[in-house]
């Protein structure tokens, strides 16, 4: 049985995809507390935080319905994410959680959680020039997924995406164009 401290020690060593998948399986089998894994993503050593969020993403996306009781905690910590390597995984996770293809139980649980701080953070990351394109792309898609819950999102998101069409990288222009098409349907 891996303790939080033992897991942190494991994450201090170089990990490849095979090791990440092995640790993911071990943590799933022992029902490792997702809250503890979320906490490790905020480790002062940014590499350990990144490796923890990589495992978090694997665990959650494999069986999202197993972690319903942790969604509120995940959302409550969202605004605290400062590690650029973790931002990508957090935005990818919230994008998947809010997607119409996400399990109904996950979407229903999210309806009981105040996601406005998450929405604010997603917009902040979209407008921050230092934030990587992948984070902005996932953030835009997550905001699109939340546009029916918060009716003001669509207009704000559309405006931000139009800006990205003019002066961002090819990847950002592509992501903006694809999300704009969905908004304008």
C-alpha positions in Angstrom: 0.0 0.0 0.0 1.6 3.3 -1.2 1.4 6.1 1.3 1.2 9.8 0.1 4.9 10.1 1.2 5.9 7.0 -0.7 4.1 8.2 -3.8 5.8 11.5 -3.6 9.2 9.7 -3.4 8.3 7.7 -6.5 7.4 10.8 -8.4 10.8 12.3 -7.5 12.3 9.9 -10.0 12.1 10.0 -13.8 8.9 8.6 -15.1 8.0 7.5 -18.5 4.5 6.6 -19.8 4.9 2.9 -18.8 5.8 3.8 -15.2 2.9 6.4 -15.1 0.4 3.7 -16.2 1.8 1.2 -13.6 1.5 3.8 -10.8 -2.0 4.7 -12.0 -3.0 1.0 -11.9 -1.5 0.6 -8.4 -3.3 3.7 -7.1 -6.6 2.6 -8.6 -6.2 -0.9 -7.0 -5.5 0.5 -3.6 -8.2 3.2 -3.9 -5.7 5.9 -3.3 -7.5 9.1 -2.3 -7.8 11.4 -5.3 -7.7 14.4 -2.9 -4.2 13.4 -1.8 -3.1 13.1 -5.4 -4.6 16.5 -6.2 -2.7 17.9 -3.2 0.6 16.4 -4.6 0.0 18.3 -7.9 0.7 21.5 -5.9 4.0 20.2 -4.6 6.8 22.8 -4.3 8.9 20.7 -6.7 7.1 21.5 -10.0 8.3 18.2 -11.6 6.7 16.2 -8.9 3.5 18.2 -9.3 3.6 17.6 -13.0 4.1 13.9 -12.6 1.2 13.7 -10.1 -1.2 15.6 -12.4 -0.2 13.2 -15.2 -1.3 10.3 -13.0 -4.4 12.2 -11.9 -5.5 12.7 -15.5 -5.0 9.0 -16.2 -7.0 7.9 -13.2 -9.8 10.3 -13.7 -10.3 9.8 -17.5 -10.3 6.1 -17.1 -13.1 6.0 -14.5 -14.5 9.5 -14.0 -17.6 8.2 -12.2 -15.4 6.7 -9.4 -14.4 10.2 -8.3 -17.7 12.0 -8.0 -17.0 12.9 -4.4 -13.7 14.5 -5.4 -15.1 16.9 -8.0 -15.9 19.7 -5.6 -12.4 19.5 -4.1 -10.9 19.5 -7.7 -12.9 22.6 -8.5 -12.0 24.3 -5.2 -8.3 24.0 -6.0 -8.5 25.0 -9.6 -7.7 28.7 -9.1 -4.6 27.7 -7.1 -2.9 26.0 -10.1 0.3 28.0 -10.9 2.5 25.3 -12.3 2.4 25.8 -16.1 2.9 22.0 -16.7 -0.1 21.3 -14.4 -2.4 23.9 -16.1 -2.6 21.8 -19.3 -3.8 18.8 -17.4 -6.3 20.7 -15.2 -7.8 22.4 -18.2 -8.0 19.1 -20.1 -9.7 17.4 -17.1 -12.3 20.2 -16.7 -12.9 20.1 -20.5 -13.6 16.4 -20.3 -15.7 16.7 -17.2 -18.0 19.3 -18.8 -18.3 17.6 -22.2 -21.6 16.1 -23.2 -19.8 12.8 -23.6 -18.8 12.8 -20.0 -20.8 10.3 -17.9 -24.2 11.7 -16.8 -23.3 11.2 -13.1 -20.2 13.5 -13.5 -22.3 16.2 -15.3 -25.0 16.0 -12.7 -22.5 16.3 -9.8 -20.9 19.3 -11.5 -24.4 21.0 -11.5 -24.2 21.1 -7.7 -20.8 22.8 -7.6 -20.1 26.5 -8.0 -17.9 26.5 -11.1 -17.7 30.3 -11.5 -14.2 30.4 -9.9 -13.1 27.8 -12.5 -14.7 29.8 -15.3 -12.9 32.9 -14.2 -9.6 31.0 -14.1 -10.2 29.6 -17.6 -10.7 33.1 -18.9 -7.7 34.4 -17.1 -5.5 31.7 -18.7 -7.0 32.4 -22.1 -6.0 36.1 -22.0 -2.6 35.6 -20.3 0.1 35.9 -23.0 2.5 33.6 -21.0 0.1 30.7 -20.9 0.7 27.9 -23.5 -1.5 27.4 -26.5 -2.7 23.9 -25.4 -4.0 25.4 -22.1 -5.8 28.1 -24.0 -7.3 25.6 -26.4 -8.6 23.3 -23.6 -9.8 26.3 -21.7 -11.8 27.6 -24.7 -13.4 24.2 -25.2 -14.2 23.9 -21.5 -15.8 27.3 -21.5 -17.8 26.3 -24.6 -19.0 23.3 -22.6 -20.2 25.6 -19.8 -21.9 28.2 -22.0 -25.4 26.9 -21.3 -24.8 26.9 -17.5 -23.5 30.5 -17.5 -25.3 32.4 -20.3 -22.7 35.2 -20.3 -19.9 32.9 -21.3 -20.8 32.5 -25.0 -20.4 36.2 -25.8 -17.2 36.7 -23.8 -15.7 33.5 -25.3 -16.6 34.4 -28.8 -14.9 37.8 -28.4 -11.8 36.2 -27.1 -11.7 33.6 -29.8 -12.0 36.3 -32.5 -8.9 38.0 -31.0 -7.0 34.7 -31.3 -7.9 34.4 -35.0 -5.8 37.5 -35.7 -2.6 37.3 -33.7 -1.9 33.9 -32.3 0.0 30.8 -33.5 -1.4 28.4 -36.1 -2.5 26.0 -33.3 -4.3 28.8 -31.5 -6.0 30.0 -34.6 -7.1 26.4 -35.4 -8.5 25.8 -31.9 -10.2 29.2 -31.9 -11.8 28.6 -35.4 -13.1 25.2 -34.3 -14.6 26.4 -31.1 -16.1 29.5 -32.9 -17.9 27.2 -35.3 -19.5 25.4 -32.4 -20.6 28.6 -30.8 -22.1 30.0 -34.0 -24.2 26.9 -34.8 
